[in-house]
Amino acid sequence: MTTVHVHEIALGVESFGDDDAPLVLLVGGTTMLSWPDALCERLAAGGRRVVRYDLRDSGESTTEDPEAPAYTLRDLAADAAALPKALGCGPAHLAGIGVGGMVAQVAALDHPGAFSALTLVGTRAVAPGPTDDDLPDHDGATMGRLFGHPMPDWADREAVADFAATGAEILGDDPVAAREVAARVWDRTPGTAPALQTANQLGTVFARLDCAPRWRERLPGIDVPALVVHGRRDTFFPVGNGEALAREIPGARLLVLEEAATAIPAAAVDEVAAAMLALA
């Protein structure tokens, strides 16, 4: 792992594969560890240079004040667009997961020359907050259980890992995998203050961003090959959100993972990697 500087900030990055191979750039949601190691390795084995990175205020990237971010969604999109050049590469296959998928959509729309393909995983076409009437919102019962679960002592690594495992179980993800990732995220978080931990573990900083203007109506303007991946069992961003993205992005392929929820499970890594490699 290292850092790359763009727009006078540092972004934490990790690379897999040959530096001279075509670039697949993975937008963290919010840390790079949202992307499974096994998927990064599988893409690299398929002849790609894979770079996953932390959004601002997470992981190894510049952290200032996650409770009052001085940047917007469009700034995060500009970061993504600047990274391929900073890494010495040509246009990248850009992939975003969760809130990183929102960053990726705006980046592809605002900076089309920076990208050769687009993959969107477990995301939707509108910003955090109230959704459009035709899009399914978070499942109320699941959200009640999720947000009714007491917050952990953020200074206690094991308590944070337990908290993540419980959340994963509520969402339908693998609690063992979630526990391991949460412990790694905790190790990479620059402090145990609640604001820092929740920004890294829960992505709470994203809800405080200025995400205007809307971008959904611009999706038909995306003119690179696109793949939309969504878990059939996702109750956070239900699958109708992925179906809408695939309808509205010209020529996009929809890959529904029948046994997945919000995360990419180990059993789906080969299928997702094959679909991504087939794009470009």
GIWO-V536137 format. One record per pair of residues at least 6 apart in sequence whose ideal C-beta (glycine too) atoms are under 7 Angstrom apart, sorted by the first residue. I is the first residue (numbers start at 1). J is the second residue. Records with the same first field share a line. If there is no record, write none. Layout:
I=J ; J
This chain:
1=12 ; 13 ; 14 ; 60
2=13
3=10 ; 11 ; 12 ; 13 ; 60
4=11 ; 13 ; 83 ; 86 ; 87
6=79 ; 82 ; 83 ; 86
7=78 ; 79 ; 82
9=56 ; 62
10=61 ; 62
11=53 ; 54 ; 61 ; 79 ; 83
12=32 ; 53 ; 54 ; 59 ; 60 ; 61
13=51 ; 53
14=32 ; 52
15=49 ; 50 ; 51
16=40 ; 41 ; 44 ; 50
17=44 ; 48 ; 49 ; 50
18=49
19=49
21=47 ; 48 ; 49
22=48 ; 49
23=49 ; 51 ; 84 ; 87 ; 89 ; 92 ; 93
24=43 ; 48 ; 50 ; 92 ; 93 ; 95 ; 276
25=51 ; 80 ; 83 ; 84 ; 92 ; 94 ; 95
26=32 ; 35 ; 50 ; 51 ; 52 ; 95
27=80 ; 95 ; 96 ; 100 ; 103 ; 104
28=34 ; 35 ; 52 ; 53 ; 54 ; 55 ; 58 ; 100
29=96 ; 97 ; 98 ; 99 ; 100 ; 101 ; 203
30=55 ; 58 ; 99 ; 199 ; 200 ; 203 ; 205 ; 206
31=54 ; 58 ; 59 ; 185 ; 188 ; 200
32=52 ; 53 ; 54 ; 59
33=181 ; 184 ; 185
34=97 ; 98 ; 100
35=52 ; 97
36=264 ; 269
38=266 ; 269
39=264 ; 269 ; 272 ; 273
40=50 ; 52
42=269 ; 270 ; 273
43=50 ; 273 ; 276 ; 277
44=50
46=273 ; 277
51=87
53=83
54=60 ; 61
55=61 ; 76 ; 100
56=62 ; 71 ; 76
57=63 ; 64 ; 66 ; 69 ; 199 ; 205
58=199 ; 200
59=188 ; 200
60=188
63=190 ; 196
64=70
66=195 ; 196 ; 199 ; 205
67=195
69=205 ; 208 ; 209
72=209 ; 210
73=102 ; 103 ; 106 ; 127 ; 209 ; 210 ; 211
74=106 ; 110
76=103
77=103 ; 106 ; 107 ; 110 ; 111
80=94 ; 103 ; 104 ; 107
81=107 ; 111 ; 114
84=90 ; 91 ; 92 ; 114
91=113 ; 114 ; 115 ; 116
92=114 ; 115 ; 116
93=116 ; 117 ; 279 ; 280
94=104 ; 107 ; 108 ; 115 ; 118
95=104 ; 119 ; 121 ; 276
96=103 ; 104 ; 120 ; 123
97=121 ; 122 ; 123
98=122 ; 123
99=203 ; 206
101=120 ; 121 ; 122 ; 123
102=123 ; 127
104=118 ; 120
105=120 ; 125 ; 215
106=215
108=115 ; 118 ; 222 ; 224
109=215 ; 218 ; 221 ; 222
112=223
115=224
116=224 ; 280
117=224 ; 225 ; 279 ; 280
118=222 ; 224 ; 226
119=227 ; 229 ; 276 ; 279
120=228 ; 245
121=229 ; 264
122=230 ; 231 ; 234 ; 237 ; 262
123=237
124=135 ; 237 ; 241
125=216 ; 219 ; 244 ; 245 ; 248
126=132 ; 135 ; 216
127=211
128=206 ; 207 ; 211
131=137
135=240 ; 241 ; 244
136=238 ; 240 ; 241
138=235 ; 236
139=235 ; 238
142=170 ; 171 ; 235
145=170
146=167 ; 170 ; 171
149=166 ; 167
152=159 ; 160 ; 162 ; 163
153=159
154=160 ; 192 ; 194 ; 197
155=192
157=183 ; 186
160=182 ; 186 ; 197 ; 201
161=179 ; 182 ; 183
164=178 ; 179 ; 182 ; 201
165=175 ; 178 ; 179
167=178
168=174 ; 175 ; 178
169=175
171=235 ; 236 ; 261 ; 262
172=233 ; 235 ; 261
173=261 ; 262 ; 263
174=265
182=201
185=200 ; 201
189=196 ; 197 ; 200
190=196
198=204
199=205
219=248 ; 249
220=248 ; 250
222=249 ; 250
223=250
225=251 ; 279 ; 280
226=249 ; 251 ; 252
227=252 ; 253 ; 255 ; 275 ; 276 ; 279
228=242 ; 245 ; 246 ; 252 ; 254 ; 255
229=255 ; 257 ; 272
230=239 ; 242 ; 256
231=257 ; 260 ; 261 ; 262
232=239 ; 256 ; 257 ; 258 ; 260
233=260 ; 261
234=261 ; 262
235=261
236=262
239=256
242=254
243=254
245=252
246=252 ; 254
255=275
257=268
259=265 ; 267
260=268
264=272
